[in-house]
Amino acid sequence: MSCLKRRPPGVPGWCRVCFGVRVVLLIALAVFIIDGCAGRVPRQKAAEKIVFDEPDRRLVWPLPIVSTARLTSRFGSRTDPLTARKDFHTGVDLDGEVGTPVHASGAGKVTFSGNRSGYGVLLTIDHGHGLTTYYAHCSELLVKTGDRVRRGQVVALMGKSGRVTGSHLHFETRKHGRPFDPFVLLPKLRAY
């Protein structure tokens, strides 16, 4: 297809305007394809379908109730603060200052301690029975992979690493790899 502007016979190509329009349309199409195919997290199924064991219910929040932390983003569908697009948030965000101590929500074994894309400095703890907790965007990790931790033990310091708009803790709970709303197990903040 040639340019809509009149060109002398035998001069191939498009004018700058038509070329620019085509480039913009191709970029928009590429973003749509990437977003539509790979950029979305599958819709979360109802948490009631996840079967919880009695030990799962022994978890506590990773920040003490006396802290100044507040819930800034809940689990589920939300508008992404960086892209302003509809997104699925797989955990909860707890606001706080850089360096605020982060506590293990339950006893378990550290399965990951390091950097992970998007999460920044991340710590994951396996609590057994398929239950895992994630502590993301930390400034410093105080335990390493393979360490055993106690419920309430300080395991990290809050930070603003990874894909963030400010200092906070992204706290995520998973059962057999499936994220679920922490409020299912932790309806109220409990002291340890």
C-alpha positions as CSV (number, residue, x, y, z in Angstrom):
1,M,0.0,0.0,0.0
2,S,1.4,3.4,-0.9
3,C,0.9,6.8,0.7
4,L,-2.3,8.7,0.2
5,K,-0.4,11.9,-0.9
6,R,0.2,12.3,-4.5
7,R,3.8,11.3,-5.4
8,P,5.5,11.5,-8.8
9,P,5.3,8.1,-10.7
10,G,8.1,5.8,-9.7
11,V,8.8,7.3,-6.2
12,P,8.2,4.6,-3.7
13,G,7.4,4.9,0.0
14,W,5.2,6.9,2.3
15,C,5.3,10.5,3.4
16,R,6.5,11.2,7.0
17,V,2.9,11.6,8.3
18,C,1.6,8.3,6.9
19,F,4.7,6.5,8.1
20,G,4.3,7.9,11.6
21,V,0.7,6.9,11.8
22,R,1.5,3.3,10.7
23,V,4.3,3.1,13.3
24,V,2.0,4.3,16.1
25,L,-0.7,1.8,15.0
26,L,1.8,-1.1,15.0
27,I,3.0,-0.2,18.5
28,A,-0.5,0.0,19.8
29,L,-1.3,-3.4,18.2
30,A,1.9,-4.9,19.8
31,V,1.0,-3.6,23.3
32,F,-2.6,-5.0,22.9
33,I,-1.3,-8.4,21.9
34,I,1.3,-8.5,24.7
35,D,-1.1,-7.2,27.3
36,G,-3.9,-9.5,26.2
37,C,-1.9,-12.6,26.0
38,A,0.9,-12.5,28.6
39,G,0.4,-9.5,30.8
40,R,-2.6,-10.5,32.7
41,V,-2.8,-12.7,35.8
42,P,-5.7,-15.2,35.5
43,R,-8.8,-14.2,37.4
44,Q,-8.6,-15.4,41.0
45,K,-11.0,-18.2,41.9
46,A,-13.0,-18.0,45.1
47,A,-10.9,-18.5,48.2
48,E,-13.6,-20.8,49.6
49,K,-12.4,-23.5,47.2
50,I,-9.0,-23.6,48.9
51,V,-9.0,-26.0,51.8
52,F,-7.2,-24.7,54.8
53,D,-5.6,-26.9,57.5
54,E,-5.7,-26.0,61.2
55,P,-1.9,-25.0,61.2
56,D,-2.7,-22.5,58.4
57,R,-4.9,-20.6,60.9
58,R,-2.0,-19.9,63.2
59,L,-0.5,-17.1,61.0
60,V,-0.1,-13.6,62.3
61,W,0.4,-10.3,60.3
62,P,4.0,-9.5,59.4
63,L,3.8,-6.1,61.1
64,P,2.9,-5.6,64.7
65,I,-0.5,-3.9,65.4
66,V,1.3,-1.1,67.3
67,S,3.1,-0.1,64.1
68,T,2.1,2.9,62.1
69,A,1.5,0.6,59.1
70,R,-1.8,0.9,57.2
71,L,-3.3,-1.1,54.5
72,T,-2.8,0.7,51.2
73,S,-3.9,-1.9,48.6
74,R,-6.1,-5.0,49.0
75,F,-6.0,-8.4,47.3
76,G,-7.9,-8.6,44.0
77,S,-8.7,-6.4,41.1
78,R,-7.3,-2.9,41.2
79,T,-6.0,-0.1,39.0
80,D,-2.2,-0.5,38.8
81,P,-0.6,2.6,40.4
82,L,2.3,2.7,37.8
83,T,0.4,2.0,34.6
84,A,-3.2,3.1,35.5
85,R,-4.5,-0.1,33.9
86,K,-6.8,-2.7,35.5
87,D,-4.7,-5.3,37.2
88,F,-4.9,-8.2,39.6
89,H,-3.1,-7.7,42.9
90,T,-2.0,-11.0,44.4
91,G,-1.4,-9.7,47.9
92,V,-1.9,-6.8,50.3
93,D,0.3,-3.7,50.6
94,L,1.1,-2.4,54.1
95,D,2.5,1.1,54.3
96,G,5.5,2.0,56.5
97,E,8.9,3.5,56.7
98,V,12.1,2.1,55.2
99,G,13.7,0.0,57.8
100,T,10.6,-1.1,59.7
101,P,11.0,-4.6,61.0
102,V,9.1,-7.3,59.1
103,H,8.1,-10.4,61.1
104,A,7.5,-14.0,59.9
105,S,3.8,-14.7,60.0
106,G,4.4,-18.3,61.0
107,A,7.1,-20.8,61.7
108,G,8.7,-22.4,58.6
109,K,11.6,-22.7,56.3
110,V,12.9,-19.9,54.0
111,T,12.6,-21.1,50.4
112,F,13.8,-17.9,48.6
113,S,15.8,-15.0,49.8
114,G,17.0,-12.6,47.1
115,N,15.9,-10.4,44.2
116,R,13.0,-11.2,41.9
117,S,11.7,-9.1,39.1
118,G,8.8,-6.9,40.1
119,Y,9.0,-8.0,43.8
120,G,12.4,-6.5,44.3
121,V,14.1,-7.9,47.4
122,L,11.9,-10.9,48.2
123,L,11.6,-13.5,51.0
124,T,9.4,-16.5,50.8
125,I,8.6,-18.9,53.7
126,D,7.1,-22.4,53.4
127,H,4.9,-23.0,56.4
128,G,4.1,-26.6,55.4
129,H,0.8,-28.1,54.2
130,G,1.2,-26.1,50.9
131,L,1.1,-22.7,52.6
132,T,3.7,-20.1,51.6
133,T,4.0,-16.4,52.4
134,Y,5.8,-13.7,50.4
135,Y,7.4,-10.6,51.8
136,A,8.4,-8.2,49.0
137,H,10.0,-4.8,48.3
138,C,12.3,-5.2,51.3
139,S,15.4,-3.1,51.9
140,E,17.3,-5.9,53.7
141,L,16.8,-9.6,54.4
142,L,17.9,-10.9,57.8
143,V,17.6,-14.6,56.9
144,K,18.8,-16.7,54.0
145,T,17.5,-19.6,52.0
146,G,17.3,-22.8,54.0
147,D,17.0,-21.0,57.4
148,R,14.2,-22.1,59.8
149,V,12.2,-19.2,61.3
150,R,9.8,-18.8,64.2
151,R,6.5,-17.1,64.1
152,G,7.1,-13.4,65.0
153,Q,10.8,-13.5,64.2
154,V,12.2,-10.4,62.5
155,V,13.2,-11.7,59.0
156,A,13.5,-8.5,56.9
157,L,13.4,-4.7,56.9
158,M,10.7,-2.9,54.9
159,G,11.9,-1.0,51.8
160,K,11.1,0.2,48.4
161,S,12.9,-2.2,46.0
162,G,11.4,-3.5,42.8
163,R,8.3,-2.2,41.1
164,V,7.0,0.3,43.6
165,T,5.8,3.9,44.1
166,G,7.1,4.2,47.7
167,S,8.1,2.3,50.8
168,H,5.8,-0.6,51.7
169,L,5.6,-4.3,52.4
170,H,3.8,-6.5,49.8
171,F,2.5,-9.4,51.8
172,E,1.2,-12.4,49.8
173,T,-0.2,-15.7,50.9
174,R,-0.4,-18.8,48.7
175,K,-1.9,-22.3,49.1
176,H,-0.3,-24.9,46.8
177,G,1.0,-22.0,44.6
178,R,-2.4,-20.2,44.3
179,P,-2.5,-16.7,45.8
180,F,-5.4,-16.0,48.1
181,D,-6.6,-13.1,50.2
182,P,-4.7,-13.0,53.5
183,F,-7.9,-11.7,55.2
184,V,-9.4,-15.2,54.7
185,L,-7.0,-16.5,57.4
186,L,-6.2,-13.2,59.2
187,P,-9.5,-11.2,59.5
188,K,-8.2,-9.1,62.3
189,L,-4.7,-8.0,63.1
190,R,-3.4,-10.1,65.9
191,A,-0.4,-9.5,68.1
192,Y,2.1,-12.3,68.5
